[in-house]
Amino acid sequence: MSAHLMCMDIGTSGVAPPDFKTQAEIADIIKVPERTLEDWRLNHVGSPYMKLGRHVRYDLAEVFAWAREQRHA
């Protein structure tokens, strides 16, 4: 883990550090093709994501929060 993420220790802030996942991991977790995640990013309609350099990462808590917002009665 990098030094700047280590300072986000649960003991110092009382908040768990983000659980960053790759596109492949998120696709597996929410059971959609990776291509769907790519399309959502291009169309600005999917789960929040971040670019760390050229790498796309998703914070698992944000993905779950976004998924809950998609619920229909």
Backbone atoms as SQL, in Angstrom:
CREATE TABLE atoms (id INTEGER PRIMARY KEY, chain TEXT, resi INTEGER, resn TEXT, atom TEXT, x REAL, y REAL, z REAL);
INSERT INTO atoms VALUES
  (1, 'A', 1, 'MET', 'N', 0.859, -1.181, 0.000),
  (2, 'A', 1, 'MET', 'CA', 0.000, 0.000, 0.000),
  (3, 'A', 1, 'MET', 'C', 0.893, 1.227, 0.000),
  (4, 'A', 2, 'SER', 'N', 0.510, 2.256, -0.720),
  (5, 'A', 2, 'SER', 'CA', 1.326, 3.451, -0.790),
  (6, 'A', 2, 'SER', 'C', 1.245, 4.233, 0.520),
  (7, 'A', 3, 'ALA', 'N', 2.239, 5.081, 0.735),
  (8, 'A', 3, 'ALA', 'CA', 2.336, 5.830, 1.980),
  (9, 'A', 3, 'ALA', 'C', 1.142, 6.751, 2.191),
  (10, 'A', 4, 'HIS', 'N', 0.671, 7.408, 1.122),
  (11, 'A', 4, 'HIS', 'CA', -0.446, 8.341, 1.318),
  (12, 'A', 4, 'HIS', 'C', -1.755, 7.615, 1.613),
  (13, 'A', 5, 'LEU', 'N', -1.917, 6.383, 1.186),
  (14, 'A', 5, 'LEU', 'CA', -3.113, 5.634, 1.541),
  (15, 'A', 5, 'LEU', 'C', -2.996, 5.030, 2.932),
  (16, 'A', 6, 'MET', 'N', -1.766, 4.769, 3.381),
  (17, 'A', 6, 'MET', 'CA', -1.580, 4.206, 4.714),
  (18, 'A', 6, 'MET', 'C', -2.027, 5.178, 5.787),
  (19, 'A', 7, 'CYS', 'N', -1.940, 6.486, 5.522),
  (20, 'A', 7, 'CYS', 'CA', -2.357, 7.469, 6.517),
  (21, 'A', 7, 'CYS', 'C', -3.870, 7.470, 6.686),
  (22, 'A', 8, 'MET', 'N', -4.591, 6.775, 5.815),
  (23, 'A', 8, 'MET', 'CA', -6.038, 6.694, 5.905),
  (24, 'A', 8, 'MET', 'C', -6.455, 5.510, 6.782),
  (25, 'A', 9, 'ASP', 'N', -5.574, 5.124, 7.679),
  (26, 'A', 9, 'ASP', 'CA', -5.802, 4.001, 8.574),
  (27, 'A', 9, 'ASP', 'C', -7.092, 4.196, 9.366),
  (28, 'A', 10, 'ILE', 'N', -7.821, 3.125, 9.563),
  (29, 'A', 10, 'ILE', 'CA', -9.091, 3.185, 10.296),
  (30, 'A', 10, 'ILE', 'C', -8.896, 3.691, 11.713),
  (31, 'A', 11, 'GLY', 'N', -7.750, 3.442, 12.300),
  (32, 'A', 11, 'GLY', 'CA', -7.502, 3.868, 13.666),
  (33, 'A', 11, 'GLY', 'C', -7.350, 5.367, 13.815),
  (34, 'A', 12, 'THR', 'N', -6.825, 6.052, 12.826),
  (35, 'A', 12, 'THR', 'CA', -6.578, 7.487, 12.952),
  (36, 'A', 12, 'THR', 'C', -7.794, 8.328, 12.604),
  (37, 'A', 13, 'SER', 'N', -8.612, 7.859, 11.693),
  (38, 'A', 13, 'SER', 'CA', -9.735, 8.693, 11.261),
  (39, 'A', 13, 'SER', 'C', -11.094, 8.144, 11.668),
  (40, 'A', 14, 'GLY', 'N', -11.136, 6.898, 12.101),
  (41, 'A', 14, 'GLY', 'CA', -12.412, 6.286, 12.449),
  (42, 'A', 14, 'GLY', 'C', -13.203, 5.829, 11.239),
  (43, 'A', 15, 'VAL', 'N', -12.617, 5.972, 10.048),
  (44, 'A', 15, 'VAL', 'CA', -13.276, 5.590, 8.810),
  (45, 'A', 15, 'VAL', 'C', -12.415, 4.548, 8.109),
  (46, 'A', 16, 'ALA', 'N', -13.041, 3.518, 7.592),
  (47, 'A', 16, 'ALA', 'CA', -12.294, 2.487, 6.875),
  (48, 'A', 16, 'ALA', 'C', -11.719, 3.052, 5.592),
  (49, 'A', 17, 'PRO', 'N', -10.518, 2.636, 5.213),
  (50, 'A', 17, 'PRO', 'CA', -9.949, 3.105, 3.955),
  (51, 'A', 17, 'PRO', 'C', -10.767, 2.596, 2.775),
  (52, 'A', 18, 'PRO', 'N', -10.724, 3.305, 1.650),
  (53, 'A', 18, 'PRO', 'CA', -11.486, 2.850, 0.490),
  (54, 'A', 18, 'PRO', 'C', -11.012, 1.476, 0.027),
  (55, 'A', 19, 'ASP', 'N', -11.947, 0.708, -0.482),
  (56, 'A', 19, 'ASP', 'CA', -11.640, -0.623, -1.008),
  (57, 'A', 19, 'ASP', 'C', -11.692, -0.513, -2.527),
  (58, 'A', 20, 'PHE', 'N', -10.556, -0.152, -3.137),
  (59, 'A', 20, 'PHE', 'CA', -10.499, 0.046, -4.578),
  (60, 'A', 20, 'PHE', 'C', -10.537, -1.286, -5.307),
  (61, 'A', 21, 'LYS', 'N', -11.354, -1.360, -6.358),
  (62, 'A', 21, 'LYS', 'CA', -11.488, -2.564, -7.172),
  (63, 'A', 21, 'LYS', 'C', -11.258, -2.213, -8.631),
  (64, 'A', 22, 'THR', 'N', -10.821, -3.203, -9.387),
  (65, 'A', 22, 'THR', 'CA', -10.635, -3.027, -10.823),
  (66, 'A', 22, 'THR', 'C', -11.968, -3.178, -11.536),
  (67, 'A', 23, 'GLN', 'N', -11.968, -2.826, -12.808),
  (68, 'A', 23, 'GLN', 'CA', -13.167, -3.012, -13.634),
  (69, 'A', 23, 'GLN', 'C', -13.595, -4.470, -13.651),
  (70, 'A', 24, 'ALA', 'N', -12.655, -5.372, -13.800),
  (71, 'A', 24, 'ALA', 'CA', -12.981, -6.805, -13.841),
  (72, 'A', 24, 'ALA', 'C', -13.607, -7.259, -12.528),
  (73, 'A', 25, 'GLU', 'N', -13.075, -6.785, -11.413),
  (74, 'A', 25, 'GLU', 'CA', -13.621, -7.178, -10.107),
  (75, 'A', 25, 'GLU', 'C', -15.042, -6.644, -9.922),
  (76, 'A', 26, 'ILE', 'N', -15.268, -5.394, -10.305),
  (77, 'A', 26, 'ILE', 'CA', -16.614, -4.818, -10.166),
  (78, 'A', 26, 'ILE', 'C', -17.596, -5.517, -11.093),
  (79, 'A', 27, 'ALA', 'N', -17.176, -5.804, -12.307),
  (80, 'A', 27, 'ALA', 'CA', -18.054, -6.509, -13.245),
  (81, 'A', 27, 'ALA', 'C', -18.483, -7.847, -12.655),
  (82, 'A', 28, 'ASP', 'N', -17.562, -8.542, -12.024),
  (83, 'A', 28, 'ASP', 'CA', -17.881, -9.821, -11.398),
  (84, 'A', 28, 'ASP', 'C', -18.817, -9.643, -10.201),
  (85, 'A', 29, 'ILE', 'N', -18.579, -8.619, -9.397),
  (86, 'A', 29, 'ILE', 'CA', -19.390, -8.385, -8.197),
  (87, 'A', 29, 'ILE', 'C', -20.826, -8.028, -8.561),
  (88, 'A', 30, 'ILE', 'N', -21.023, -7.133, -9.541),
  (89, 'A', 30, 'ILE', 'CA', -22.395, -6.714, -9.862),
  (90, 'A', 30, 'ILE', 'C', -22.985, -7.476, -11.039),
  (91, 'A', 31, 'LYS', 'N', -22.230, -8.461, -11.537),
  (92, 'A', 31, 'LYS', 'CA', -22.725, -9.399, -12.559),
  (93, 'A', 31, 'LYS', 'C', -23.144, -8.712, -13.852),
  (94, 'A', 32, 'VAL', 'N', -22.253, -7.846, -14.357),
  (95, 'A', 32, 'VAL', 'CA', -22.440, -7.250, -15.680),
  (96, 'A', 32, 'VAL', 'C', -21.141, -7.438, -16.455),
  (97, 'A', 33, 'PRO', 'N', -21.204, -7.434, -17.788),
  (98, 'A', 33, 'PRO', 'CA', -19.969, -7.536, -18.573),
  (99, 'A', 33, 'PRO', 'C', -19.080, -6.306, -18.362),
  (100, 'A', 34, 'GLU', 'N', -17.786, -6.494, -18.481),
  (101, 'A', 34, 'GLU', 'CA', -16.863, -5.364, -18.369),
  (102, 'A', 34, 'GLU', 'C', -17.193, -4.286, -19.395),
  (103, 'A', 35, 'ARG', 'N', -17.618, -4.702, -20.570),
  (104, 'A', 35, 'ARG', 'CA', -17.967, -3.749, -21.628),
  (105, 'A', 35, 'ARG', 'C', -19.101, -2.818, -21.179),
  (106, 'A', 36, 'THR', 'N', -20.016, -3.327, -20.372),
  (107, 'A', 36, 'THR', 'CA', -21.103, -2.491, -19.858),
  (108, 'A', 36, 'THR', 'C', -20.538, -1.377, -18.989),
  (109, 'A', 37, 'LEU', 'N', -19.583, -1.701, -18.131),
  (110, 'A', 37, 'LEU', 'CA', -18.959, -0.670, -17.297),
  (111, 'A', 37, 'LEU', 'C', -18.269, 0.379, -18.169),
  (112, 'A', 38, 'GLU', 'N', -17.608, -0.066, -19.228),
  (113, 'A', 38, 'GLU', 'CA', -16.958, 0.871, -20.145),
  (114, 'A', 38, 'GLU', 'C', -17.985, 1.786, -20.808),
  (115, 'A', 39, 'ASP', 'N', -19.077, 1.205, -21.261),
  (116, 'A', 39, 'ASP', 'CA', -20.141, 2.003, -21.888),
  (117, 'A', 39, 'ASP', 'C', -20.718, 3.006, -20.903),
  (118, 'A', 40, 'TRP', 'N', -20.960, 2.577, -19.663),
  (119, 'A', 40, 'TRP', 'CA', -21.495, 3.481, -18.645),
  (120, 'A', 40, 'TRP', 'C', -20.546, 4.652, -18.410),
  (121, 'A', 41, 'ARG', 'N', -19.229, 4.365, -18.359),
  (122, 'A', 41, 'ARG', 'CA', -18.262, 5.447, -18.155),
  (123, 'A', 41, 'ARG', 'C', -18.310, 6.433, -19.321),
  (124, 'A', 42, 'LEU', 'N', -18.341, 5.907, -20.538),
  (125, 'A', 42, 'LEU', 'CA', -18.371, 6.779, -21.714),
  (126, 'A', 42, 'LEU', 'C', -19.623, 7.633, -21.773),
  (127, 'A', 43, 'ASN', 'N', -20.737, 7.095, -21.276),
  (128, 'A', 43, 'ASN', 'CA', -22.019, 7.808, -21.314),
  (129, 'A', 43, 'ASN', 'C', -22.359, 8.511, -20.004),
  (130, 'A', 44, 'HIS', 'N', -21.446, 8.453, -19.032),
  (131, 'A', 44, 'HIS', 'CA', -21.627, 9.126, -17.738),
  (132, 'A', 44, 'HIS', 'C', -22.919, 8.714, -17.037),
  (133, 'A', 45, 'VAL', 'N', -23.229, 7.415, -17.049),
  (134, 'A', 45, 'VAL', 'CA', -24.466, 6.957, -16.420),
  (135, 'A', 45, 'VAL', 'C', -24.234, 5.901, -15.331),
  (136, 'A', 46, 'GLY', 'N', -23.057, 5.412, -15.177),
  (137, 'A', 46, 'GLY', 'CA', -22.829, 4.308, -14.256),
  (138, 'A', 46, 'GLY', 'C', -22.316, 4.740, -12.904),
  (139, 'A', 47, 'SER', 'N', -21.772, 3.782, -12.229),
  (140, 'A', 47, 'SER', 'CA', -21.218, 3.965, -10.899),
  (141, 'A', 47, 'SER', 'C', -20.059, 4.957, -10.930),
  (142, 'A', 48, 'PRO', 'N', -19.859, 5.684, -9.823),
  (143, 'A', 48, 'PRO', 'CA', -18.684, 6.550, -9.752),
  (144, 'A', 48, 'PRO', 'C', -17.401, 5.738, -9.905),
  (145, 'A', 49, 'TYR', 'N', -16.415, 6.329, -10.532),
  (146, 'A', 49, 'TYR', 'CA', -15.116, 5.680, -10.711),
  (147, 'A', 49, 'TYR', 'C', -14.040, 6.750, -10.629),
  (148, 'A', 50, 'MET', 'N', -12.813, 6.332, -10.590),
  (149, 'A', 50, 'MET', 'CA', -11.712, 7.278, -10.588),
  (150, 'A', 50, 'MET', 'C', -10.620, 6.779, -11.511),
  (151, 'A', 51, 'LYS', 'N', -9.843, 7.705, -12.004),
  (152, 'A', 51, 'LYS', 'CA', -8.684, 7.362, -12.814),
  (153, 'A', 51, 'LYS', 'C', -7.459, 7.635, -11.956),
  (154, 'A', 52, 'LEU', 'N', -6.667, 6.629, -11.740),
  (155, 'A', 52, 'LEU', 'CA', -5.397, 6.769, -11.039),
  (156, 'A', 52, 'LEU', 'C', -4.329, 6.561, -12.111),
  (157, 'A', 53, 'GLY', 'N', -3.867, 7.657, -12.652),
  (158, 'A', 53, 'GLY', 'CA', -3.019, 7.574, -13.835),
  (159, 'A', 53, 'GLY', 'C', -3.872, 7.084, -14.981),
  (160, 'A', 54, 'ARG', 'N', -3.475, 5.993, -15.595),
  (161, 'A', 54, 'ARG', 'CA', -4.284, 5.424, -16.676),
  (162, 'A', 54, 'ARG', 'C', -5.147, 4.267, -16.212),
  (163, 'A', 55, 'HIS', 'N', -5.167, 4.038, -14.914),
  (164, 'A', 55, 'HIS', 'CA', -5.906, 2.907, -14.353),
  (165, 'A', 55, 'HIS', 'C', -7.259, 3.352, -13.803),
  (166, 'A', 56, 'VAL', 'N', -8.309, 2.646, -14.177),
  (167, 'A', 56, 'VAL', 'CA', -9.650, 2.919, -13.675),
  (168, 'A', 56, 'VAL', 'C', -9.849, 2.086, -12.414),
  (169, 'A', 57, 'ARG', 'N', -10.324, 2.732, -11.360),
  (170, 'A', 57, 'ARG', 'CA', -10.616, 2.030, -10.118),
  (171, 'A', 57, 'ARG', 'C', -11.968, 2.477, -9.595),
  (172, 'A', 58, 'TYR', 'N', -12.619, 1.571, -8.892),
  (173, 'A', 58, 'TYR', 'CA', -13.918, 1.826, -8.281),
  (174, 'A', 58, 'TYR', 'C', -13.791, 1.624, -6.782),
  (175, 'A', 59, 'ASP', 'N', -14.392, 2.530, -6.009),
  (176, 'A', 59, 'ASP', 'CA', -14.475, 2.363, -4.557),
  (177, 'A', 59, 'ASP', 'C', -15.712, 1.497, -4.307),
  (178, 'A', 60, 'LEU', 'N', -15.515, 0.338, -3.725),
  (179, 'A', 60, 'LEU', 'CA', -16.602, -0.627, -3.559),
  (180, 'A', 60, 'LEU', 'C', -17.796, -0.028, -2.817),
  (181, 'A', 61, 'ALA', 'N', -17.554, 0.769, -1.786),
  (182, 'A', 61, 'ALA', 'CA', -18.661, 1.388, -1.044),
  (183, 'A', 61, 'ALA', 'C', -19.475, 2.317, -1.946),
  (184, 'A', 62, 'GLU', 'N', -18.800, 3.060, -2.833),
  (185, 'A', 62, 'GLU', 'CA', -19.508, 3.951, -3.749),
  (186, 'A', 62, 'GLU', 'C', -20.305, 3.172, -4.786),
  (187, 'A', 63, 'VAL', 'N', -19.781, 2.040, -5.222),
  (188, 'A', 63, 'VAL', 'CA', -20.508, 1.193, -6.178),
  (189, 'A', 63, 'VAL', 'C', -21.795, 0.683, -5.528),
  (190, 'A', 64, 'PHE', 'N', -21.692, 0.205, -4.288),
  (191, 'A', 64, 'PHE', 'CA', -22.884, -0.287, -3.599),
  (192, 'A', 64, 'PHE', 'C', -23.891, 0.835, -3.357),
  (193, 'A', 65, 'ALA', 'N', -23.415, 2.029, -3.000),
  (194, 'A', 65, 'ALA', 'CA', -24.321, 3.167, -2.799),
  (195, 'A', 65, 'ALA', 'C', -25.028, 3.519, -4.107),
  (196, 'A', 66, 'TRP', 'N', -24.272, 3.555, -5.202),
  (197, 'A', 66, 'TRP', 'CA', -24.870, 3.831, -6.508),
  (198, 'A', 66, 'TRP', 'C', -25.909, 2.761, -6.868),
  (199, 'A', 67, 'ALA', 'N', -25.574, 1.502, -6.627),
  (200, 'A', 67, 'ALA', 'CA', -26.492, 0.402, -6.944),
  (201, 'A', 67, 'ALA', 'C', -27.808, 0.536, -6.164),
  (202, 'A', 68, 'ARG', 'N', -27.712, 0.929, -4.892),
  (203, 'A', 68, 'ARG', 'CA', -28.935, 1.116, -4.091),
  (204, 'A', 68, 'ARG', 'C', -29.803, 2.222, -4.675),
  (205, 'A', 69, 'GLU', 'N', -29.173, 3.263, -5.224),
  (206, 'A', 69, 'GLU', 'CA', -29.925, 4.365, -5.834),
  (207, 'A', 69, 'GLU', 'C', -30.667, 3.943, -7.094),
  (208, 'A', 70, 'GLN', 'N', -30.243, 2.849, -7.706),
  (209, 'A', 70, 'GLN', 'CA', -30.857, 2.383, -8.950),
  (210, 'A', 70, 'GLN', 'C', -32.104, 1.546, -8.701),
  (211, 'A', 71, 'ARG', 'N', -32.403, 1.283, -7.445),
  (212, 'A', 71, 'ARG', 'CA', -33.533, 0.438, -7.085),
  (213, 'A', 71, 'ARG', 'C', -34.858, 1.083, -7.474),
  (214, 'A', 72, 'HIS', 'N', -35.730, 0.275, -8.004),
  (215, 'A', 72, 'HIS', 'CA', -37.075, 0.734, -8.372),
  (216, 'A', 72, 'HIS', 'C', -38.084, -0.003, -7.507),
  (217, 'A', 73, 'ALA', 'N', -39.134, 0.691, -7.144),
  (218, 'A', 73, 'ALA', 'CA', -40.160, 0.082, -6.284),
  (219, 'A', 73, 'ALA', 'C', -40.966, -0.951, -7.017);
